[in-house]
């Protein structure tokens, strides 16, 4: 059912998409063009020695909003583990609506806008919410597809953090 909803949404907004202009705008981690809430092109990047949690969501998705609340509750803990959080909003609404949505959810981490059709094609993320854990070199090390509770998120991220530290300490 969820796959059908995502496919329907993709087909619904496909005619509304504009042509992309510059291949240099493509984010190397996700393979898609990302824009800030003002429409300026952006790229994901990890600060040296830090990892990134990329959360894909949509304003119409109630499980997404619950997962965002979990990420906000975990944000300080995740920061201490060496993670930064970025949201990728997959909506076809006007930017002003999206800015209001982000403000209404009290999101304190950066949120960028991505094209749902391209995200599905390039990241193999078939539905929202979805979360990718990206290592400090920009490689995707874990995908969590669908809604995850606060404890499930904490466990998955904690495991990746400790696996990453163990592998970087190995000779």
NURO-10665 format. One record per residue: residue in three letters; x, y, z of N, C-alpha, C, O in turn. Coordinates in steps of 0.05 Angstrom, whole numbers, padded with zeros to 5 digits, always signed. Atoms other than C-alpha are relative to their C-alpha. Last residue first. Example, Ala and Ser with C-alpha at 12.3 -4.5 7.8 and 13.67 -1.06 7.14 Angstrom:
BEGIN
ser-00016-00024-00001+00273-00021+00143-00015+00022+00014-00005+00044+00018/ala+00018-00024+00000+00246-00090+00156+00018+00024+00000+00039+00024+00013/
# end
This chain:
BEGIN
unk-00024-00005+00016+00902-00026+00242-00004-00006-00029+00014-00003-00045/unk-00014+00025+00008+00832-00022+00273+00024+00006-00017+00023+00025-00034/unk-00022+00005-00019+00814+00045+00306+00016-00025-00008+00038-00029+00002/unk-00021-00021+00004+00773+00068+00246+00023-00004+00019+00045+00005+00013/unk-00013+00005+00026+00734+00002+00246+00022+00021-00005+00042+00015-00018/unk-00016+00024-00002+00719+00007+00321+00015-00005-00026+00038-00013-00025/unk-00024-00005-00017+00697+00079+00316+00018-00024+00002+00042-00022+00002/unk-00018-00018+00015+00651+00063+00257+00025+00006+00016+00047+00006+00004/unk-00013+00015+00022+00621+00003+00292+00020+00017-00015+00042+00008-00022/unk-00020+00017-00012+00609+00046+00354+00014-00018-00020+00038-00024-00017/unk-00021-00017-00012+00574+00101+00316+00022-00018+00011+00046-00012+00007/unk-00017-00010+00022+00535+00051+00273+00023+00017+00010+00045+00016+00000/unk-00015+00023+00011+00510+00014+00335+00018+00010-00023+00042+00002-00024/unk-00021+00006-00020+00490+00080+00369+00018-00023-00011+00042-00022-00009/unk-00020-00020+00002+00452+00100+00306+00023-00005+00019+00047-00002+00012/unk-00013+00002+00027+00413+00035+00301+00023+00020-00002+00044+00013-00012/unk-00015+00025+00002+00399+00033+00376+00015-00002-00026+00039-00008-00027/unk-00023-00002-00018+00378+00106+00382+00018-00025-00004+00042-00022-00006/unk-00019-00019+00011+00333+00101+00321+00025+00001+00016+00047-00001+00006/unk-00011+00012+00024+00299+00038+00348+00021+00018-00014+00042+00008-00022/unk-00019+00021-00008+00292+00070+00416+00012-00014-00024+00036-00021-00023/unk-00023-00014-00012+00259+00133+00388+00022-00021+00007+00045-00016+00002/unk+00004-00012-00026+00211+00090+00347+00026+00014+00009+00047+00010-00004/unk-00015+00013-00021+00223+00078+00273-00004+00015+00026-00004+00040+00027/unk+00000-00012-00026+00176+00094+00215+00017-00016+00020+00015-00041+00020/unk+00025+00002-00016+00194+00068+00147+00004+00013+00027+00026+00021+00035/unk+00023-00007+00016+00262+00055+00116-00025-00005+00016-00029-00026+00028/unk+00023+00008-00016+00326+00056+00158-00025+00010-00015-00030+00034-00017/unk+00026-00012+00007+00386+00058+00113-00021-00011+00018-00023-00035+00022/unk+00024+00013-00010+00457+00046+00138-00024+00015-00010-00024+00040-00012/unk-00006+00024-00014+00529+00060+00117-00025-00015+00011-00023-00038+00019/unk+00024+00008-00014+00519+00112+00063+00006-00027+00013+00012-00047+00000/unk+00012+00025+00008+00588+00138+00045-00024-00007+00017-00024-00003+00041/unk+00023-00003+00018+00604+00212+00052-00013-00026-00009-00031-00025-00026/unk-00010-00002+00027+00674+00205+00081-00022+00003-00021-00017+00004-00045/unk-00014-00026+00004+00650+00221+00151+00012+00003-00028+00019+00026-00035/unk-00025-00002-00014+00599+00164+00149+00015+00026-00007+00006+00041-00025/unk-00022-00005+00018+00527+00173+00127+00026+00003+00016+00027+00018+00036/unk-00023-00007-00017+00468+00144+00164+00024+00001-00019+00030-00018-00033/unk-00026+00012+00008+00406+00145+00121+00021+00010+00020+00021+00033+00028/unk-00024-00012-00012+00336+00155+00148+00024-00014-00010+00026-00039-00010/unk-00023+00016+00004+00269+00142+00114+00024+00015+00011+00025+00040+00009/unk-00026-00010-00005+00200+00168+00130+00022-00020-00006+00017-00044-00007/unk-00008-00017-00023+00180+00164+00077-00017-00009+00024-00039-00019+00020/unk+00022-00012-00014+00178+00112+00021+00011+00019+00022+00035+00018+00028/unk+00026+00002+00013+00219+00077-00031-00023+00014+00013-00044+00017+00001/unk+00018-00004-00023+00289+00100-00012-00028+00001-00010-00036+00021-00022/unk+00014+00025-00005+00332+00070-00067-00016+00002+00027-00019-00018+00041/unk-00008+00010-00027+00377+00131-00062-00013-00027+00006-00006-00039+00027/unk-00029+00000-00006+00380+00153-00135+00007-00012+00026+00030-00022+00029/unk-00017+00013+00020+00311+00134-00162+00029-00002+00008+00042-00023+00004/unk+00008+00028+00002+00270+00150-00100+00019-00015-00019+00028-00037-00013/unk-00009+00013-00025+00308+00215-00089-00006-00030-00001+00011-00046+00006/unk-00029+00005+00002+00299+00234-00162+00010-00014+00025+00027-00031+00023/unk-00004+00020+00022+00223+00225-00160+00030-00006-00001+00038-00030-00003/unk+00008+00027-00008+00217+00260-00092+00007-00021-00021+00016-00043-00014/unk+00020+00009+00019+00256+00322-00111-00006-00029+00005+00012-00046+00004/unk-00009+00018+00021+00294+00348-00050-00024-00008-00018-00047-00006-00010/unk+00022+00010+00017+00284+00407-00004+00013-00017-00022+00032-00010-00035/unk-00003-00006+00028+00333+00420+00052-00023-00012-00015-00036-00031-00006/unk+00019+00014+00017+00324+00423+00127+00003+00010-00028+00003+00034-00034/unk+00005-00010+00028+00381+00443+00173-00020-00018-00014-00019-00043-00011/unk-00022+00008+00018+00373+00423+00247-00007+00009-00028-00030+00016-00034/unk-00023-00017-00006+00329+00459+00298+00024-00008-00017+00045+00005-00014/unk-00024+00015+00008+00261+00433+00275+00024+00019+00003+00025+00041-00008/unk-00023-00009-00017+00207+00468+00315+00026-00016-00006+00041-00023+00012/unk-00010+00025-00012+00153+00428+00278+00023+00006+00019+00034-00012+00031/unk+00021+00012-00017+00115+00492+00263+00008-00025+00014-00002-00032+00036/unk+00002-00016-00024+00178+00525+00237-00020-00012+00019-00015-00012+00043/unk-00024+00004-00015+00189+00468+00187+00000+00015+00027+00006+00005+00048/unk+00001+00027-00010+00117+00471+00165+00024-00006+00017+00021-00017+00039/unk+00019+00000-00022+00118+00547+00158-00001-00028+00013-00003-00030+00037/unk-00013-00015-00022+00181+00543+00115-00018+00000+00025-00008-00004+00047/unk-00020+00018-00012+00147+00489+00073+00015+00013+00023+00021+00000+00043/unk+00014+00021-00015+00086+00532+00061+00020-00018+00015+00016-00025+00038/unk+00011-00014-00023+00131+00590+00040-00015-00019+00018-00013-00018+00043/unk-00021-00003-00021+00170+00544-00006-00011+00013+00026-00003+00005+00048/unk-00015-00025+00002+00107+00526-00046+00019+00002+00024+00014-00007+00046/unk+00013-00025-00009+00086+00454-00040+00018+00024-00005+00042+00021-00009/unk+00003-00017+00024+00115+00396-00081-00013+00027+00007-00021+00041-00011/unk+00027-00011+00004+00142+00360-00020+00000+00016-00025+00020+00027-00034/unk+00008+00009+00026+00202+00316-00004-00029+00008-00005-00047-00008-00002/unk+00029-00002+00003+00236+00350+00054-00008-00006-00028+00002+00006-00047/unk+00005-00004+00028+00307+00327+00067-00030-00002-00004-00042-00023-00001/unk+00026+00010+00011+00325+00335+00140-00002+00006-00030+00007+00027-00039/unk+00010-00017+00022+00397+00341+00164-00026-00013-00008-00028-00037-00010/unk+00025+00008+00013+00425+00315+00230-00008+00020-00022-00004+00044-00018/unk+00017-00023+00006+00496+00318+00256-00024-00010-00015-00023-00031-00027/unk+00019-00002+00022+00529+00258+00288-00012+00028-00002-00017+00042+00018/unk-00014-00008+00024+00592+00251+00331-00018+00002-00025-00008+00000-00047/unk-00011+00025+00013+00565+00211+00390+00014+00007-00026+00026-00011-00038/unk-00022+00010-00017+00558+00277+00430+00012-00025-00012+00036-00031-00008/unk-00022-00018+00004+00515+00305+00373+00025-00009+00016+00047-00008+00006/unk-00012+00007+00026+00472+00243+00376+00024+00018-00006+00044+00009-00017/unk-00014+00026-00003+00457+00254+00450+00015-00008-00025+00038-00017-00024/unk-00023-00005-00017+00440+00327+00438+00017-00025+00004+00042-00024+00002/unk-00020-00017+00013+00395+00310+00379+00025+00005+00017+00047+00002+00006/unk-00026+00013+00000+00358+00251+00410+00023+00018-00009+00046+00010-00007/unk-00005+00008-00028+00294+00290+00428+00028-00013+00003+00041-00011+00024/unk-00004-00024-00016+00297+00325+00361+00006-00007+00029+00024+00006+00041/unk-00027-00011+00007+00307+00259+00325+00006+00025+00016+00029+00029+00025/unk-00020+00018-00012+00246+00230+00362+00028+00010-00005+00045+00011+00013/unk+00001-00005-00029+00203+00290+00343+00021-00017+00015+00034-00008+00033/unk-00014-00025-00004+00225+00281+00271+00001+00007+00030+00022+00016+00040/unk-00029+00007+00001+00203+00208+00275+00017+00026+00003+00038+00024+00016/unk-00006+00014-00026+00133+00230+00298+00030-00006+00000+00043-00004+00021/unk+00000-00021-00021+00130+00281+00241+00006-00013+00027+00020-00001+00043/unk-00024-00017+00004+00150+00228+00190+00002+00020+00023+00023+00024+00035/unk-00023+00015-00012+00096+00180+00218+00026+00016-00003+00044+00014+00015/unk+00001+00000-00029+00045+00236+00203+00022-00017+00013+00034-00008+00033/unk-00005+00026-00012+00066+00245+00130+00001+00001+00031+00020+00012+00042/unk+00026+00014-00002+00034+00306+00096+00003-00027+00016-00018-00040+00021/unk+00017-00014-00019+00096+00349+00108-00027-00014+00005-00039-00009+00026/unk+00019-00017+00015+00142+00299+00076-00019+00012+00020-00025+00001+00041/unk+00027-00002-00010+00204+00264+00103-00017+00017-00018-00007+00030-00037/unk+00018-00008+00022+00275+00241+00088-00029+00000+00010-00037-00020+00023/unk+00027+00009-00004+00322+00241+00148-00018+00011-00022-00021+00035-00025/unk+00017-00014+00020+00396+00246+00135-00028-00012+00002-00032-00036-00004/unk+00026+00014+00001+00438+00228+00196-00017+00017-00019-00022+00040-00014/unk+00024-00014+00006+00510+00251+00185-00024-00018+00000-00023-00040-00011/unk+00018+00015+00018+00576+00229+00212-00026+00016-00002-00031+00034+00013/unk+00028+00002-00008+00632+00271+00242-00016-00016-00020-00008-00018-00043/unk+00003+00018-00022+00708+00265+00239-00029-00004+00009-00034-00018+00029/unk-00021+00021-00004+00716+00326+00195-00006-00017+00025-00010-00006+00047/unk-00023-00012-00011+00649+00362+00187+00021-00022+00005+00013-00045+00009/unk-00006+00008-00028+00603+00323+00143+00024+00016+00009+00044+00019-00006/unk-00028+00005-00007+00575+00353+00080+00003-00006+00029-00013+00003+00046/unk-00005+00011-00027+00509+00355+00045+00030-00003+00004+00044-00010-00014/unk-00011+00027+00000+00506+00401-00015+00003-00009+00029+00009+00007+00047/unk-00017+00008-00022+00463+00462-00025+00011-00028-00004+00000-00043-00020/unk-00011+00027+00000+00428+00498-00082+00019-00004+00023+00034+00014+00031/unk-00028+00000+00008+00390+00562-00062+00011-00029+00000+00005-00044+00019/unk-00003+00008+00028+00314+00558-00062+00029-00001-00010+00034-00005-00033/unk+00001-00024+00017+00302+00597+00002+00004-00006-00029+00004+00013-00046/unk+00027-00009+00000+00285+00534+00041-00004+00026-00014-00027+00035-00018/unk+00009-00009-00026+00352+00505+00022-00028+00011-00002-00040+00011-00024/unk+00003-00029-00002+00358+00465-00042-00007+00007+00029-00021-00008+00042/unk+00013-00009-00025+00382+00395-00057+00000+00030+00001+00018+00043-00009/unk-00002-00029-00005+00398+00364-00124-00016+00007+00025-00039-00002+00028/unk+00022-00017+00009+00405+00289-00121+00006+00029+00005+00024+00036+00020/unk+00002+00001+00029+00462+00238-00118-00023+00016-00011-00031+00014-00034/unk+00026+00011+00008+00451+00228-00043-00003-00003-00030-00020-00019-00039/unk+00009+00021-00018+00523+00235-00019-00026-00013-00010-00029-00037-00011/unk-00015+00025+00004+00552+00272-00078-00009-00022+00018-00007-00046+00010/unk-00013+00007-00025+00498+00326-00079+00014-00027-00004+00002-00046-00014/unk+00008+00026-00010+00483+00347-00150+00016-00006+00025+00041-00005+00025/unk+00018-00003-00023+00491+00422-00160-00008-00027+00012-00021-00027+00033/unk-00016-00006-00024+00552+00412-00204-00017+00003+00024-00007+00003+00047/unk-00006+00025-00013+00505+00378-00255+00018+00004+00024+00020-00014+00041/unk-00028+00003-00002+00477+00447-00270+00007-00026+00015-00001-00029+00038/unk-00017-00016+00015+00408+00464-00295+00029-00008+00000+00042-00008-00021/unk-00023-00007-00016+00355+00416-00274+00020+00014-00017+00021+00010-00042/unk-00025+00012+00009+00290+00417-00313+00022+00010+00018+00022+00032+00028/unk-00014-00016+00019+00227+00435-00274+00026-00014-00007+00036-00031+00007/unk-00029-00003-00005+00181+00386-00240+00012+00017-00022+00004+00015-00045/unk-00006-00026-00013+00106+00397-00242+00030+00005+00003+00038+00028+00010/unk+00003-00022+00020+00092+00341-00292+00008+00027+00011+00013+00046-00004/unk-00019+00002+00021+00124+00290-00243-00004+00023-00021+00015+00035-00029/unk-00017-00024+00001+00082+00313-00184+00019+00001-00023+00032+00021-00028/unk+00015-00024-00003+00024+00265-00191+00017+00025-00003+00008+00044-00016/unk+00014-00005+00025+00065+00208-00217-00016+00026+00001-00018+00039-00020/unk-00021-00005+00020+00112+00211-00157-00013+00007-00027-00005+00026-00040/unk-00010-00027-00005+00053+00218-00109+00021+00007-00021+00021+00029-00031/unk+00021-00019+00007+00020+00157-00140+00010+00028+00004+00005+00045-00014/unk+00001+00000+00029+00085+00117-00136-00021+00020-00009-00016+00035-00028/unk-00024-00014+00009+00093+00137-00062+00000+00002-00031+00006+00023-00042/unk+00003-00029-00007+00021+00117-00047+00023+00016-00011+00020+00037-00022/unk+00019-00011+00019+00029+00051-00085-00005+00030+00006-00008+00045-00013/unk-00013-00003+00026+00092+00035-00047-00019+00013-00020-00010+00029-00037/unk-00018-00024-00002+00056+00049+00019+00014+00005-00027+00016+00028-00035/unk+00016-00024+00000+00000+00000+00000+00017+00025+00000+00012+00044-00015/
# end
